[in-house]
Amino acid sequence: MDEKYTDLAVKLENVDSRSKSNQNRLDHCEAAIKELREDQKAIIILANGVDKIANEMVNIKEDIKDVKAGQSELTEKVTILENKPAQETRERLNGMMDKLLWLLIGGAAAWLLSQIIPAISW
């Protein structure tokens, strides 16, 4: 019977040793799980931040489109303002050329009339 008790004591010692080993492994696993949960929370926070940045980028892209549309309109207005002095000068020159042309035509008509009138006898 002593042999039976000895076998049981050895088996009990093995179970106790395995139990302590398993408890140690469980403690390590719980610590690792806790660390993984903290990492997972950090990843979720990071993912939310990236999502917010992506949304802001979309808004910025839309704002840039609006600015570009306004920029082309502004460029057109600036071009008109830059060309205005040249256009006014061209109009003045055209007006002066018209007046000179009419002056020459009037002078030619006056000369022609002066040539015709002395030939007419009253």
C-alpha positions as CSV (number, residue, x, y, z in Angstrom):
1,M,0.0,0.0,0.0
2,D,2.8,2.3,0.6
3,E,3.8,2.0,-3.0
4,K,0.3,3.1,-4.0
5,Y,0.5,6.1,-1.7
6,T,3.9,6.9,-3.1
7,D,2.6,6.7,-6.7
8,L,-0.3,9.0,-5.7
9,A,2.1,11.4,-4.0
10,V,4.3,11.5,-7.1
11,K,1.3,12.1,-9.3
12,L,-0.1,14.7,-6.9
13,E,3.3,16.4,-7.0
14,N,3.3,16.3,-10.8
15,V,-0.2,17.8,-10.9
16,D,0.8,20.5,-8.4
17,S,3.9,21.3,-10.5
18,R,1.9,21.5,-13.7
19,S,-0.7,23.6,-11.9
20,K,1.9,26.1,-10.9
21,S,3.4,26.1,-14.4
22,N,0.0,26.6,-15.9
23,Q,-0.7,29.5,-13.5
24,N,2.5,31.1,-14.5
25,R,1.6,30.7,-18.1
26,L,-1.8,32.2,-17.5
27,D,-0.3,35.2,-15.7
28,H,1.9,35.8,-18.7
29,C,-1.0,35.4,-21.1
30,E,-3.1,37.8,-19.1
31,A,-0.3,40.4,-19.1
32,A,0.1,39.9,-22.9
33,I,-3.7,40.2,-23.4
34,K,-3.7,43.5,-21.4
35,E,-0.9,44.8,-23.5
36,L,-2.6,43.8,-26.7
37,R,-5.8,45.6,-25.5
38,E,-3.8,48.8,-24.9
39,D,-2.2,48.5,-28.3
40,Q,-5.6,47.9,-29.9
41,K,-7.0,51.0,-28.2
42,A,-4.0,53.0,-29.5
43,I,-4.6,51.6,-33.0
44,I,-8.3,52.5,-32.9
45,I,-7.4,56.1,-31.8
46,L,-4.8,56.3,-34.6
47,A,-7.3,54.9,-37.2
48,N,-9.9,57.5,-36.1
49,G,-7.3,60.2,-36.4
50,V,-6.4,59.1,-39.9
51,D,-10.1,59.0,-40.8
52,K,-10.5,62.6,-39.6
53,I,-7.4,63.7,-41.6
54,A,-8.9,62.0,-44.7
55,N,-12.2,63.9,-44.2
56,E,-10.3,67.2,-43.8
57,M,-8.3,66.4,-47.0
58,V,-11.6,66.0,-48.9
59,N,-12.8,69.3,-47.5
60,I,-9.5,71.0,-48.4
61,K,-9.7,69.5,-51.9
62,E,-13.2,71.0,-52.4
63,D,-11.9,74.4,-51.1
64,I,-9.1,74.3,-53.6
65,K,-11.5,73.7,-56.4
66,D,-13.5,76.7,-55.3
67,V,-10.3,78.8,-55.1
68,K,-9.3,77.6,-58.6
69,A,-12.7,78.6,-60.0
70,G,-12.4,82.0,-58.3
71,Q,-8.8,82.3,-59.5
72,S,-9.8,81.9,-63.2
73,E,-12.4,84.6,-62.8
74,L,-9.9,86.9,-61.0
75,T,-7.3,86.2,-63.7
76,E,-9.9,87.2,-66.4
77,K,-10.7,90.5,-64.5
78,V,-7.0,91.3,-64.1
79,T,-6.4,90.7,-67.8
80,I,-9.2,93.1,-68.6
81,L,-7.8,95.7,-66.3
82,E,-4.3,95.3,-67.7
83,N,-5.5,95.6,-71.3
84,K,-7.8,98.6,-70.5
85,P,-5.1,101.3,-71.1
86,A,-4.0,99.8,-74.4
87,Q,-7.6,99.5,-75.5
88,E,-8.3,103.2,-74.5
89,T,-5.2,104.3,-76.4
90,R,-6.3,102.2,-79.5
91,E,-9.7,103.9,-79.3
92,R,-8.1,107.3,-79.1
93,L,-5.9,106.6,-82.1
94,N,-8.8,105.3,-84.1
95,G,-10.8,108.4,-83.3
96,M,-7.9,110.6,-84.3
97,M,-7.4,108.6,-87.6
98,D,-11.2,109.0,-88.3
99,K,-10.9,112.8,-87.7
100,L,-7.8,113.1,-89.9
101,L,-9.6,111.1,-92.7
102,W,-12.6,113.4,-92.5
103,L,-10.3,116.4,-92.5
104,L,-8.6,115.2,-95.6
105,I,-11.9,114.4,-97.3
106,G,-13.2,117.8,-96.3
107,G,-10.0,119.5,-97.6
108,A,-10.2,117.6,-100.8
109,A,-13.9,118.5,-101.2
110,A,-13.1,122.2,-100.4
111,W,-10.3,122.2,-103.0
112,L,-12.6,120.6,-105.5
113,L,-15.3,123.1,-104.9
114,S,-12.8,125.9,-105.1
115,Q,-11.8,124.7,-108.5
116,I,-15.4,124.3,-109.7
117,I,-16.8,127.5,-108.3
118,P,-14.6,130.0,-110.2
119,A,-15.4,128.3,-113.4
120,I,-19.1,128.9,-112.9
121,S,-20.2,132.3,-114.1
122,W,-23.0,134.1,-112.5
